Amino acid sequence: MKSMSLLDELYKEIILRHYKLPRNYGSLETANVRVMGDNPSCGDQIELQVQTDGERIADLRFRGQGCAISQASASLMTDLVKGKTWEQALALEKQFKAMVVDGAAPTPELGELAALSGVHKLAARVKCATLAWNALEQAAQEARAQGKAPSKAGC
Amino acid sequence: MSYPVDMAFVTPRAIRQDFPLLKRHPKLVYLNSAATSQKPEVVIEAVSRYYRELNASVHRGAYTLSTQASEAYEQARRTLARFIGADEQEIIFVRNTTEALNLVAYTWGLRNLGPGDEILLTEMEHHANLVPWHLVCERTGARIKAIPLGPDGRLELEHLNTLLTERVRLVSVVHVSNVLGTVNPVAQIAQAAKAVGALMVVDGAQSAPHMPLDVRALGADFYAFSGHKMLGPTGIGVLWGRYEVLETLAPFLGGGGMIREVFVDRSTYALPPQRFEAGTPAVAEAVGLAKAVEYLQSLGMDWVWQHELELASYALKRLDEELPEVRTFGPRGPDRSGVIPFVLGGIHAHDVATALDQYNVAVRAGHHCAQPLHRKLGVPATVRASFYVYTTTEDVDRFIEALKRVREFFKDWI
C-alpha cells in the first residue's frame, strides 16, 4: 500500500476548507468581463466574473462545479489576484503553473497557494488545479480585447 | 490450449493468473474494466505470434504467407460471428464501437434521413451513441427524441408507444448502460421499432463482453461492440449488420480492399463486409480478439454474467450496510451488470478516485462520456467501480475497506 502521506500532502486542511467554504464565490454585479472555463474530459466548469478598471483587477467572483482541487485553486486564486494589476496577476499565473505543471518550488508571492504544490505529483489532477488560472488568462485576453486591460506590449 | 476444462475449478483467483499485468501488480485492485479490460496471456501471445509467424498483406498477395494471413483474418471473422449468433459476412471489423456507430450514421443515416424524420435514443446513452446522430441531424434536418430515464435507473418504457411515431426512422439504444449497468429490454424495444418500420441499432459495448448474446434473437439490425473491453486488443471492434440491410448501404470509407472495379473517375464496390473495410485492416488485432473470444467461451458466457451479478450484488449489499454516506445509482435486480456508480457524500468523484488510488484501487471518476445521464441523476460526476472475469471477492473487500479509509480521511468534509 502506498503511504497516506501523498493524500495528506494533496488534501491539506486549507484546500478542503476552501473547497467547502470558497471565498469570492458567486456573481459580481459590477463585473465588466465574464468568461467560462471548462475541462471537457472531466466536466469541471468555472465562470469567472471580473471587474477591471483598466489597470487592476478591482474585484472578481467565481462560480462553478468541480473537485476539491479545482474549487480550492479558484478560491485561493481569486483571493490572491484581487486588487493586483493584470501584469502582476499574470506573473502569479506563471509562478503557479511552474509549481503545479513543472514542479518548481512555490514562490513566496503565491502565499497559501503553496498548499497545492503536491498536485504536481499527480499528472491526472494538474488540469484541475490550472482550470481557474486558465480562466484568468482568458479573462485577461478578453479584457485586453475590449481595451479594459493594458495591452501585452510592455509586459 | 491450456484453458480450464472443468468449470467447477474455475475461480476468478485462478483466472487472474492468466493476466500478466495483474500478476505483475498483485496489489492492484483493477475496477475499471468497463473502460478497458486487461488482456490474458493467450491474447498477447496470439498478437505476438501473428507478427512473428504470419505477418503479410491480407487479400493481396499470391504467396503462401499472404494466404495464411488472410485465412487467419477470416477465421477471426468466423469466430466473432459464432460468438454473437451471426453469419460471417455480416461481421464488419472496425476500430471500436464508436467507429461502428459512426459507420451506421454516415451510411444509413445520411442516406435515409431527411427533414421531419426522427431518431429515437435514450437518456442513458454514451456520447458515442449521441454525437454521431447530432452530426447526422445537422446535415439531414432530422430530429432526436429520447426515451426518459426513470429514478430507478431504468428506461421509462411506458412512453415508448407515444415516442414511436411513424416519423421515427431509426432507434438506437444502449444494451447495457456504461454508467448504471442497467440491462435494457432491447428485444422489446426492437419489436416496437419494427412495428413502425424503424431501423434498430444497438450499442453493445457493455453487453458483448459480459453476457451470452444472440443478435438475431434481439431483433436488431445493427449491433456494435469493442474488442478492448472484452480481453482483446485496442483498435479492433465489430459492427454486426443484418445482411439484407448491409447490401443496401453505400460504402463508408473508400480505398483499397472495398472495391470491385476502379476507373479513374468512378468505381464499383465489393459486397459486404469487404465493402466497409477500406485499406489494410487490423489483422493482428482481429486475431487477438478472436483469441479473447475463445478465452471467454472457455469460461462460458453464462458463468461470466453470473459471476458479475454476484459481485455486484455482494458489493451493493456491503455498501448499503457499511457505508451509509455512499449513494449508489442504477437498478437493483437481475437487470443490472457489474457496474457500480456512486458518490461519497459531498466529496467530488475525482477526489474520491484519487484517494482510492492511494490504496491501489483503480476506478474511473467523471461523467463517463454520459453527460445527459449525469444531468438527469443530478450530479456532475460519479465514481464508477466495474467488474470482470478476473475480479475477485477479495477485490471487492479491498475496495470497500479502502473506501472506508477514504471516508475517514474526508470525514470532516463529507
Contacts between the chains, C-beta under 8 A, distances in Angstrom:
chain1	res1	chain2	res2	distance
A	1	B	27	7.1
A	1	B	358	7.9
A	1	B	359	6.0
A	1	B	360	6.5
A	2	B	358	5.1
A	2	B	359	7.4
A	2	B	360	6.9
A	3	B	358	8.0
A	4	B	358	6.7
A	4	B	409	7.6
A	6	B	358	6.0
A	7	B	354	7.8
A	7	B	355	5.8
A	7	B	358	5.0
A	7	B	409	6.2
A	10	B	354	7.0
A	11	B	351	7.2
A	11	B	355	7.8
A	11	B	409	7.3
A	11	B	410	7.6
A	16	B	410	7.6
A	16	B	412	7.5
A	16	B	413	4.9
A	19	B	413	7.2
A	20	B	346	7.8
A	20	B	413	5.5
A	41	B	366	7.3
A	42	B	350	6.3
A	42	B	365	7.7
A	42	B	366	4.8
A	42	B	367	7.4
A	42	B	381	7.0
A	43	B	366	6.1
A	43	B	367	4.5
A	43	B	371	6.7
A	43	B	374	7.4
A	43	B	380	5.5
A	43	B	381	5.7
A	44	B	350	8.0
A	44	B	380	7.7
A	65	B	380	4.9
A	66	B	348	6.7
A	66	B	350	7.9
A	66	B	380	7.6
A	67	B	348	3.9
A	67	B	349	7.5
A	67	B	350	4.0
A	67	B	351	5.0
A	68	B	347	7.4
A	68	B	348	6.0
A	68	B	351	4.7
A	69	B	350	7.5
A	69	B	351	7.2
A	122	B	354	6.4
A	124	B	354	7.6
A	125	B	350	7.2
A	125	B	354	6.2
A	128	B	350	6.7
